[in-house]
Each structure stands twice: as structure tokens, then as C-alpha cells.
Amino acid sequence: MSSTNSNTVVAEQQKLLTEITPARQIKRIRDYQQISIYKDVNPLDWEDWHWQLKNRIRNKEELSQIIKLTPEEEKGVDKAKGRLSMAITPYWAALLDPEDPECPIRRQAVPVEAESLISPHEMTDPCAEDRDSPAPHLVHRYPDRVLLLATDHCAMYCRHCTRRRLVGEHEQKEESGAQRFDAAVEYIKSNRKIRDVLISGGDPLILEDEELENLIQKIRAISHVEFLRLGTRVPVTLPQRVTEKLVNMLKKYSPLWISIHFNHSKEITKRCKIACDMLSDAGIPLGSQTVLLKGINDRPYIMKRLVHELLQIRVRPYYIYQCDPVRGTQHFRTPVAAGINIMEKLRGHTSGYAVPTYVIDGPGGGGKIPVGPNYILSQAKGKYVLRNFKGKIYTYLE
Ligand SMILES: *Cc1c(COP(=O)(O)O)cnc(C)c1O
């Protein structure tokens, strides 16, 4: 990034910060310069996504300068080596509560010892994605759409990651170069039923603009593909990645939709809002995907706050996922009843736009199965007995 370019970006962002942010709604983040290890960091570096990636927190020594580690966390960090090792962007690190190990931001990023406990029903690949893969990097489960895993890296590694079998910083270097998606692109090309391609990963926005554009262009060139989607967490974990250059590139490939992984309203900072605004202003519709996580967002009032704040930053709540039975995530998993209870407290009680669909990804490759409260009490010939969100009973005659 040239320095003039960075200067305009920073100036633009400062303008946005003062002008349009409803301060009442959007939380301020701890000023990074108040954190001792970042006190001398130049704001232009802080705004540079490559700097953020290069300076991720990777070990206990660095992390202990930011938060007061518990013994469980210390052991967790020591054990999280290799696949899904710890990596925390300085941006995300600045959001951690230094004192509270239950901080939702902290629990998603800092490994704990419980990750090494594997319970009997947990699996390496719970959604059987590898089985449904007709070409490298491609998962084809539903008739008209495919999932393309564009990279096995992320800005930050979420401790509840469902693709932990693939994702992380590891010795085996991922092949690079444009040709690694050739077989996947050929498969999509030769299957005329595929009208929707979801590019996820890892995180596709970790790719350099040129590499991402190359891939998008190839898929766009297929006439039967009606629209593209990206699945990312970058606006939340590394909002600096959403540069004007990236947005201008993505804009060319409309219709392109983006799903963003949000789990807690604390993630909706001013800086995150700027990234989402840039995407929305470029005509990219935004949705959210949330994983139901014990102690993080499993209470109805927490989830309600999240979905309300998402609508305020123009992100439409799309899915809440039951936490997949992936190895080492028992400490994050809630009963299904917790999810159903959340749905019960949302539908009817708040804007329909704020109500996502709660789904369980059928273990073994069943795909997303919606679950929720039951509103049909009985059904007979020509007659439905229904209850509404208040529990009042109504009869609908056909
Ligand atoms: C989630 C998913 C999709 C997209 O599903 P939608 O319900 O259309 O968002 C596609 N393929 C796979 C394998 C998936 O897991």
C-alpha cells in the first residue's frame, strides 16, 4: 500500500468515525495505543492489513502482555500447536478483556485446555464435507449450489472452528497459483445445475486482491452461475482488510453477496461498522452467520442484542448454527433446547428481519436442517390449529 493511499484511507476513516457513527449504538474499542506492546505502533501500520497479519499474537509471551492468562489458557496455548494454532490479530487482541476469562471475544480466540478433551460423538469432519467433494477444494451437497474452499488460512483462528481439520497455520504449504482451482472450476462448468457458488475457506478475503479476483472472474465467466457469495470473518477479525481497492474490485462482480461470521455484539465496533458500510455502499448485500456458543451467546437477550445491532449496521441475520460436533469443542456446545428457546424469544417479539434460521448441520452430511419452536398444534382435514408467539391459539380453515 503506498503511503498516499494509506493516508487517504485513514483520513476517510477518521471522517467516518466522527460523522456517521451513532455513538450510542456502536461500542468504542480500547484505544490500541493504551496497550503497552502497541503504544508505539504508527496508525498507518495499524490500518495496514498486512501489518496486522504479520503481527498476530502467536505465543504465550506476547499474549501475556495483553491479558492476564489463566492456567487453563496457558495450557491451552501450549497445546494448540500445528493445526489451528493460536493466531490473534492485534485488532482483535485490543478487544480482549484483560481481566475476564469469560469475555466472549477472548473465549473465541484464546485456546483453553478443554480443547484437548475429545468426547465420544465428536468427529474430525462432522458434516462429511470430504466425502461430498467431487474435486479438490469443492463440496457439492445441494443440487444447485457448491461450496468452494478457497484457502485454508484465516486472519484469526476461532477456537470453535468446524473446519479445524483443514484450517490453520501448518508446515505443509498450501499450493499456490491460479491452477489449483482448475478442477473445481471445470466441475462447475460441466454441471449446468450449479447456479450459486459460495466461496469460503478458511477465509477467502485472506487472499491477495489479484488472486481473489482471478478466482471470482473464472467463476463469473461460467454462464449458468447466477450469483456468487463469499463467506468471511474478516470484517470482524481484520476489518482493515476491507480496503477501497478490494471493495472496488468486488463491486465489479455484482450480484455478489457476503456472509459474515458474527457471534457477539461486542464484535460490532466502530471499525467493523466502517468495513461493513464500505461493502454495503458498494451494493453488496450482507448476511450474518452465528455459531451458538455456550457462555458466549446462548442467552436470548445476548442474541437479541446481536441481531438488533446487526440490522443497525445493515447486516441481515441469516443463520444461527448449532455448534457442530467437531473434535475438541464440547466446552462450546449447548443443548439444542437453548437454540430453540432463543428462536422462541425472537420470532414475533422483534422485527422479522432480525430473526435468523436456526439450523443443525446433519452429522454425516445431511446439510442444514432448520429447527425451531413448533407453531402447528394440530392438523386435520382442511384445518390447522396454530399458536402464535404469545401462545394464543388460532384455527385456520383451508
Ligand atoms: C451451507 C452450505 C451451502 C449453502 O447453503 P445455503 O443454505 O444456501 O446458504 C452450500 N454447500 C454446503 C456444503 C454448505 O455447507
The ligand as an SDF file (V2000), in Angstrom:
LIG
                    3D

 15 15  0  0  0  0  0  0  0  0999 V2000
  -24.0250  -24.0660    3.9190 C   0  0  0  0  0  0  0  0  0  0  0  0
  -23.6610  -24.7360    2.6720 C   0  0  0  0  0  0  0  0  0  0  0  0
  -24.1120  -24.2400    1.4480 C   0  0  0  0  0  0  0  0  0  0  0  0
  -25.0090  -23.0240    1.3370 C   0  0  0  0  0  0  0  0  0  0  0  0
  -26.2390  -23.2700    1.9280 O   0  0  0  0  0  0  0  0  0  0  0  0
  -27.3860  -22.1540    1.9580 P   0  0  0  0  0  0  0  0  0  0  0  0
  -28.4470  -22.7060    2.8400 O   0  0  0  0  0  0  0  0  0  0  0  0
  -27.8350  -21.9860    0.5330 O   0  0  0  0  0  0  0  0  0  0  0  0
  -26.7680  -20.9060    2.4880 O   0  0  0  0  0  0  0  0  0  0  0  0
  -23.7510  -24.9200    0.3090 C   0  0  0  0  0  0  0  0  0  0  0  0
  -22.9840  -26.0320    0.3640 N   0  0  0  0  0  0  0  0  0  0  0  0
  -22.5510  -26.5370    1.5200 C   0  0  0  0  0  0  0  0  0  0  0  0
  -21.7330  -27.7670    1.5180 C   0  0  0  0  0  0  0  0  0  0  0  0
  -22.8640  -25.8950    2.7220 C   0  0  0  0  0  0  0  0  0  0  0  0
  -22.4150  -26.3950    3.8810 O   0  0  0  0  0  0  0  0  0  0  0  0
  1  2  1  0
  2  3  1  0
  2 14  2  0
  3  4  1  0
  3 10  2  0
  4  5  1  0
  5  6  1  0
  6  7  2  0
  6  8  1  0
  6  9  1  0
 10 11  1  0
 11 12  2  0
 12 13  1  0
 12 14  1  0
 14 15  1  0
M  END
$$$$
